[in-house]
Amino acid sequence: MTKHSIYGLTFDQLAEWLLERGHKKFRASQVWEWLYRKRVRSFADMEDVNKECVALLSEHFAIETMEVHTRQESSDGTNKFLFRLQDGNLIETVLMRHKYGLSVCVTTQVGCNIGCSFCASGLLAKSRDLTSGEIVEQVMKVQHFLDGRGNEEKVSHIVVMGIGEPFDNFVHLTNFLRIVIDHKGLAIGSRRITVSTSGLAKKIVEFADTDLQVNLAISLHAPNNDLRTQIMKINKAIPIEKLMEAVDYYLEKTRRRITLEYILLRGVNDRPEHALELAELIGDRRPLVNVNLIPYNPVDEHSQYQRSTQEAITGFYDTLKKQNVSVSVRLEHGADIDAACGQLRSKQMKRSGEAGSAAV
């Protein structure tokens, strides 16, 4: 029998589950501390939890449901993990080192159906959503890796920007966020978490209503419908006008800044006129919008796209600055390994001769 991950339960869900089976609520506090503060990897190591409770948990749940298939480490300290799930599927998770702390980029789906024309993640169609437990476990696996190095380092930030569209897995995503934010557990502050979406307008509105207070990033990548549809097929269903209506609702409801992600593709969307058009699109939203420019990591299967020149990147940045748009250029991590999201998984699938399946 395949057991569900214990990490998929919020504290309240765990407490209720134990209460229904005759255990006191304080047992949930004990178990939670062993999982997230002491970070044990076996129920048997929960020393002050009584044997009946340990046996019950062991019967119904697992602490570890995935294993490291491959790990790449960059000279800048970036670690890219390829995890094998219980069903044989492979997913990617990335640990990045910043001046402000250690950030983990998590995956929310096995494969992706959004089909952005530049992206390695969408080379294999989505086969299933990840459970909230599988998403949390990615963070815990990275933390266990850090614990094993003995440097007393802790994951401080999370970005939900790995393989898949997070808002296409909305229930498991929001459950995951509540688990990692909980002050009794990992206690990662909501403002240290960023969720990225390709622009599912209805879900952006729904996300605003959750009051989770985490950061939102939207993959825009073009300033007009014609160009965005060329780059991102989702724009056919959700054109920029509908997307920006949802953005306006989000800004009005939360009063929190959003990030517009803009990947720079040589000769496609990186000219000064594109920057001016983007500034016009942002309009009076300027105080609550930051544009994050992303230098492109080339993918073999998308050879039609090339990285913008440094001159073009600088010119785009300067043009936005002159239009009083808040703008930054994403720092690159793992340039000497398979840096693009989904690239390591895609290459592994090819080497295994199973590119038509998500399982290895």
C-alpha positions in Angstrom: 0.0 0.0 0.0 1.3 3.4 -1.0 1.3 5.7 2.1 0.6 9.4 1.9 3.3 11.8 3.1 2.8 13.1 6.7 4.0 16.4 5.4 0.7 16.9 3.6 -1.2 17.6 6.8 -1.4 21.1 8.3 -1.1 21.2 12.1 -4.9 21.4 12.5 -5.5 18.5 10.1 -3.0 16.4 12.0 -4.5 17.3 15.4 -8.0 16.5 14.2 -6.8 13.2 12.6 -5.2 12.1 15.9 -8.2 13.3 18.0 -10.6 11.2 15.9 -8.4 8.2 16.8 -8.4 8.7 20.5 -5.2 10.7 21.0 -4.8 14.1 22.7 -4.1 17.3 20.8 -0.7 17.7 22.4 0.4 14.6 20.4 0.1 16.7 17.3 2.5 19.3 18.8 5.0 16.6 19.6 4.9 15.1 16.2 5.1 18.5 14.5 8.2 19.4 16.5 9.9 16.1 15.6 9.1 16.6 11.9 10.0 20.3 11.5 12.2 21.3 14.3 14.2 18.1 15.1 13.6 16.9 11.5 13.6 13.2 12.1 13.3 10.8 9.2 11.6 8.0 10.9 8.5 7.8 13.2 10.5 5.5 15.4 12.8 8.4 16.3 10.0 10.4 17.9 11.2 9.5 21.4 8.6 11.1 23.6 5.6 10.1 21.5 3.9 7.0 22.9 4.2 3.7 21.0 0.5 3.5 20.1 0.7 6.9 18.3 3.9 6.0 16.6 2.5 2.7 15.3 -0.7 4.5 14.1 1.3 7.1 12.2 3.6 4.5 10.7 0.7 2.5 9.5 -1.0 5.3 7.6 1.8 7.8 6.7 5.4 8.0 5.4 8.0 10.6 6.2 10.0 9.9 3.1 8.2 9.3 -0.2 10.9 10.3 -2.6 14.6 9.7 -3.1 17.4 11.6 -4.7 17.9 10.3 -8.2 20.5 12.9 -9.3 22.1 16.0 -7.7 24.1 18.6 -9.6 26.2 21.2 -7.7 27.3 24.4 -9.3 30.4 26.4 -8.5 28.2 29.1 -7.1 26.7 26.7 -4.5 23.5 26.1 -6.4 22.2 22.5 -6.0 19.7 21.0 -8.5 18.0 17.9 -7.2 16.2 15.4 -9.4 13.8 13.4 -7.1 12.2 10.1 -7.9 8.6 9.9 -6.5 6.9 6.7 -5.3 5.3 6.1 -8.7 8.7 6.5 -10.5 8.1 10.0 -11.8 10.9 12.5 -11.7 10.7 16.1 -10.5 13.2 18.9 -10.0 14.0 21.1 -6.9 16.7 23.7 -6.7 18.6 25.1 -3.7 20.0 28.6 -4.4 22.4 30.7 -2.3 21.7 34.4 -2.0 23.2 37.2 0.2 19.9 37.2 2.1 19.7 33.4 2.7 19.0 30.0 1.2 16.1 29.7 -1.2 14.4 26.5 -2.4 12.6 26.4 -5.8 9.9 23.8 -5.7 7.9 21.9 -8.3 4.1 21.6 -8.2 3.3 19.2 -11.1 4.8 16.3 -13.0 5.2 18.0 -16.3 3.4 21.1 -17.5 0.5 21.8 -19.9 1.0 25.5 -20.2 3.4 25.0 -23.2 5.4 28.2 -23.2 7.5 28.0 -26.4 10.8 28.8 -24.7 10.5 26.5 -21.6 12.1 23.2 -20.9 9.5 22.4 -18.3 6.8 22.0 -20.9 8.7 19.6 -23.1 6.8 16.8 -21.3 3.0 17.2 -20.8 1.6 17.1 -17.3 0.9 13.6 -16.0 -0.4 14.6 -12.6 -0.4 17.1 -9.8 1.9 16.8 -6.8 0.2 16.4 -3.4 0.9 19.1 -0.8 3.0 16.5 1.0 5.2 16.0 -2.0 5.7 19.7 -2.3 6.5 20.1 1.4 8.8 17.1 1.2 11.0 18.8 -1.4 11.8 21.6 1.1 12.4 19.0 3.8 14.7 16.9 1.5 16.8 20.0 0.9 16.8 20.9 4.6 17.9 17.3 5.4 20.7 17.7 2.8 21.8 20.9 4.6 21.6 19.2 8.0 23.8 16.5 6.7 26.5 19.0 5.8 26.7 20.1 9.5 26.9 23.8 8.9 23.7 24.6 10.7 22.2 26.2 7.6 18.4 26.5 7.2 16.1 27.2 4.3 15.0 30.7 4.7 13.0 31.4 1.4 10.8 29.5 -1.0 9.9 30.2 -4.6 7.2 28.2 -6.3 8.7 28.4 -9.8 9.6 24.9 -10.6 8.0 22.5 -13.1 4.3 23.0 -13.6 1.7 25.8 -13.1 1.1 26.3 -9.4 -2.4 27.7 -9.8 -3.4 24.6 -11.8 -2.8 22.7 -8.6 -4.5 25.3 -6.4 -5.7 23.2 -3.4 -2.4 21.4 -2.8 -0.5 24.7 -3.4 -2.4 26.6 -0.7 -2.2 23.7 1.7 1.5 23.6 1.2 1.8 27.3 1.9 -0.1 27.1 5.1 2.1 24.2 6.3 5.5 25.9 5.6 4.3 29.3 7.0 3.0 27.8 10.3 5.0 29.3 13.2 5.1 25.9 15.0 6.9 24.2 12.1 9.3 25.6 9.5 8.0 29.1 10.3 9.1 30.5 6.9 7.6 34.0 6.8 5.0 34.6 4.1 6.9 37.5 2.7 9.8 35.1 2.1 7.7 33.0 -0.2 7.0 33.8 -3.9 4.5 32.0 -6.1 4.8 32.3 -9.9 1.9 31.9 -12.3 1.7 32.0 -16.1 -1.4 34.1 -15.6 -4.5 32.1 -14.7 -6.7 35.1 -14.1 -9.5 33.4 -12.1 -7.0 31.8 -9.8 -5.2 35.1 -9.3 -8.5 36.5 -8.0 -9.0 33.4 -5.8 -5.4 33.7 -4.5 -6.0 37.3 -3.5 -9.0 36.2 -1.4 -6.9 33.6 0.6 -5.1 36.4 2.5 -2.0 34.2 2.6 0.2 37.3 2.2 2.9 35.6 0.1 4.5 37.3 -2.9 3.0 36.9 -6.4 5.0 36.8 -9.6 3.3 36.7 -13.0 5.1 35.4 -16.2 4.3 38.1 -18.7 7.2 37.9 -21.2 5.6 40.2 -23.7 3.8 43.6 -23.7 1.1 42.9 -26.3 -1.3 40.0 -27.2 0.3 39.2 -30.6 3.7 38.7 -29.2 2.6 37.0 -26.0 0.5 34.5 -27.9 3.5 33.7 -30.0 5.6 33.0 -26.9 2.9 31.7 -24.6 -0.1 29.8 -26.0 -2.1 30.4 -22.8 -2.6 34.0 -24.0 -5.1 32.7 -26.5 -7.4 31.7 -23.7 -6.4 34.5 -21.2 -5.3 37.6 -23.2 -3.5 40.4 -21.5 -6.6 42.4 -20.9 -8.2 39.7 -18.8 -4.9 39.1 -17.0 -4.5 42.7 -16.1 -8.1 42.8 -14.8 -7.1 40.1 -12.4 -3.9 41.9 -11.5 -6.0 45.0 -10.7 -8.2 43.0 -8.4 -5.2 41.5 -6.6 -3.6 44.9 -6.1 -6.8 46.4 -4.8 -7.5 43.5 -2.5 -4.0 42.9 -1.1 -2.2 46.2 -1.6 0.9 44.1 -2.1 3.4 44.5 -4.8 3.6 42.0 -7.6 6.4 41.1 -9.9 6.0 40.8 -13.7 8.5 38.3 -15.0 9.9 39.1 -18.4 12.3 36.7 -20.1 14.5 38.4 -22.7 14.7 36.6 -26.1 17.1 38.0 -28.6 15.3 39.9 -31.4 11.9 38.7 -30.2 10.8 40.8 -27.2 13.9 42.7 -26.2 13.8 45.9 -28.2 13.4 49.4 -26.8 10.0 49.7 -28.3 8.9 46.6 -26.4 10.1 48.2 -23.1 8.2 51.4 -23.9 5.0 49.3 -24.6 5.5 47.4 -21.3 5.8 50.7 -19.4 2.5 51.8 -21.0 0.8 48.6 -20.1 1.9 49.0 -16.5 0.6 52.5 -16.5 -0.6 53.9 -13.1 0.1 50.5 -11.5 3.8 51.5 -11.2 3.9 51.9 -7.4 2.9 48.3 -6.9 4.7 46.6 -9.8 8.3 45.5 -10.3 9.5 44.1 -13.6 12.1 41.2 -13.2 14.1 40.8 -16.4 15.3 37.3 -16.9 18.3 36.5 -19.2 17.4 33.4 -21.2 19.0 30.0 -20.6 19.0 28.3 -24.0 17.3 25.0 -24.4 18.3 22.6 -27.2 14.7 21.8 -28.1 13.9 25.5 -28.5 16.7 26.5 -30.8 14.6 29.3 -32.3 15.3 31.4 -29.2 18.6 32.8 -28.2 19.8 34.8 -25.2 19.6 38.6 -25.5 22.9 40.4 -25.8 24.1 42.3 -22.7 23.6 45.5 -24.7 20.0 44.6 -25.3 19.4 43.6 -21.6 21.0 46.9 -20.4 19.1 48.9 -23.0 15.7 47.3 -21.9 16.5 48.0 -18.3 17.5 51.6 -18.9 14.4 52.3 -21.0 12.1 51.0 -18.2 14.0 53.0 -15.6 13.6 56.2 -17.7 9.8 55.5 -17.7 9.9 55.3 -13.9 9.2 51.6 -13.8 10.7 49.6 -10.9 12.9 47.0 -12.6 15.6 44.4 -11.7 17.6 41.8 -13.6 17.5 38.3 -12.1 20.7 37.0 -10.8 21.7 33.8 -12.4 22.4 30.6 -10.5 23.8 27.3 -11.6 25.0 28.5 -15.0 27.5 25.7 -15.2 24.9 23.0 -14.6 21.4 22.4 -16.3 20.2 25.8 -15.3 16.9 26.1 -17.1 13.9 24.8 -15.2 13.0 21.3 -16.4 16.3 20.9 -18.3 17.8 18.2 -16.0 14.6 16.2 -16.0 14.3 16.4 -19.7 17.8 15.3 -20.3 17.5 12.4 -17.9 14.3 11.3 -19.7 16.1 11.3 -23.0 19.0 9.3 -21.6 16.6 6.8 -20.2 14.9 6.4 -23.6 11.5 7.2 -22.1 10.8 10.7 -23.4 7.1 9.7 -24.0 6.5 8.9 -20.3 6.9 10.7 -17.1 8.2 7.6 -15.3 11.7 6.2 -15.3 
